């Protein structure tokens, strides 16, 4: 398989993953569209040196993480705060279950937004995407113990935020 064919296959297979990762890391609207393209440009540039024995998703996550991190650094004085959209649709569930699901997704999205980007990246890679900590540490370029510390702190902050929001509204998890 030639490089052009490999890169086309990579783009087609992994674009949805990159799109979701950028969303989870806080990229929205036009900036997410631009970052998705930038992620693949970076991936295509790095492709010749990429070890094909390694999993591609954590590698792509690392690229996305660095793009979002750099974007946030360049735009840290912006006043607009964008929120995650929790209007997920679940086929085959009742209206009441859909409302409960949307409320939970909205709370989880809000809790994710409260996490520092470095912690959020580890949390998403591990607890949502299911990558191992050694892979996460390697892709994010941090020592393994730092990755574990970030995960612990992210979980603590995430759970504390959810608990505080539930206490404010008087809701509990069933």
Steps between C-alpha positions, in 0.01 A plus 500: 500500500649836403516795740222693328263206532600449865437865583166502323398189694622657826299816438181313414528255788607742773333831416199428729737414785704819452178704476374358833835540675518866403146548633583331830808719535292814456530593130177637354353620171738631238801454727422128524470474122835674457666289768371176347666593173816612681507171690508303178756730341722440804430126487585487130828684564591261782373187325837388355645483853194344664557146628218298337520246785362765739128576526401799290224648719719600796749650253222705339373599846845635582497709184153635583598574858800706390286691247236588762763585760682732261175659385393567859839654576470734201141594587503493880375858531178441308184570696262265328448166672353229285311209650474140392173416329324222687220447247585139440227277362457147619288287267245270659468671838203679648470878515552491878814288466626734229453801729688325782777397260532855365516640851775255593691571179467875558632461854789281383581747221498788745722306741743426215513869412608580856808279478838645409592391147794283612277312744209486257720342232610216730147453633348479150773271366475262796145506633315571175723363221644215710870544420763366739698739716838415343358582156345823632826610662692429181257681271469804725875510562480485879650263758273208590464616862394845377232339284372300798498813715306694237246219474455488878456878520266506200279232654498684832410832335242341269326316785511803730343721233224244430430459872484876553262546206277219622496649850396838354213346307408235754537217247654161555623229270276195487 
